[in-house]
């Protein structure tokens, strides 16, 4: 087979057409189990958490398993520079405070699991020692 300029241009055009065709080869939900997209929204919605205060979440940092108990849902009003109270109704901002067991891990993105919400990878930060464990916080700031 001879490689010519025409062959290269035809191949490039075909590749570009496939690349820009929505859903032709890539989807952000490809490879996810059924229902994964539905449960991800619940993880990022404040209204999902009031019934879960006091319940346990499983987190898997670095191959181990830790249990975190949801203790508090915090409001984050006016967290951006120059923000006025109620200025951004299209945003949802809140924090989740967890009390961890004796296992400790650093800040990072880890898989969280809960029977009511399913599974999601969330960024968590240790914020200080609790009585025999560690406090952890997740902050959610999203557009609705």
Buried (B, 14 or more C-beta within 10 A) or exposed (E): EEEEEEEEEEEEEEEEEEEEEEEEEEEEEEEEEEEEEEBBEBBBBBEBBEEBEEEBBBBBBEEEEBBBBBBEBEEBEBEEEEBEEEEBEEBBBBBBBBBBBEBEBEEEEBEBBBEEBBBBEBEBEBBEEBEEBBBBBBBBBEEE
